[in-house]
């Protein structure tokens, strides 16, 4: 139940921001896609800051884990067995 409430809260917050900057919802495709990209990048800020505070390497993490999360699986990349897309292709 909590993920649904958090999602609704985030949606309300984005709706308020849209109203403040004068963008109508549904947003034009370019604005919506840039907003989605901002959400994906914003999700990576917390893990990067945690690694910086812990003194762990950050550049390699950004190049691997963050890039994979933001850009998605790349064509021709090896998929792990836990990847549901990989399971569908094998079946």
C-alpha positions, -999 to +999 in steps of 0.1 A: +000+000+000+029+024+008+043+024-027+009+035-040+006+063-015+042+075-023+034+074-060+002+094-055+021+119-034+048+123-060+022+127-087+005+154-067+038+172-061+046+170-098+011+184-106+017+213-082+051+220-099+034+218-134+008+244-122+035+267-108+055+267-140+025+269-163+027+234-180-005+217-187-010+180-180-006+158-199+026+177-207+038+180-243+059+149-251+093+166-250+086+182-216+072+149-202+103+130-214+127+155-200+108+153-167+111+115-167+148+117-174+151+141-145+133+116-122+157+088-133+187+109-127+173+123-095+169+087-082+206+082-085+216+112-064+210+095-031+232+064-038+260+086-052+259+108-021+259+078+002+290+064-016+307+098-014+301+100+023+313+064+028+344+071+008+336+045-018+345+049-055+318+069-073+329+072-109+328+034-116+294+032-098+280+060-121+294+044-152+279+010-144+250+009-120+237+045-126+241+043-163+223+010-165+194+023-144+190+055-164+197+042-199+182+007-195+197-025-209+218-019-240+213-039-272+236-069-273+244-067-236+245-099-217+215-103-195+215-118-160+194-149-153+172-128-130+163-105-159+126-111-168+132-100-204+160-125-208+137-153-195+110-144-220+135-146-249+148-180-238+113-195-235 
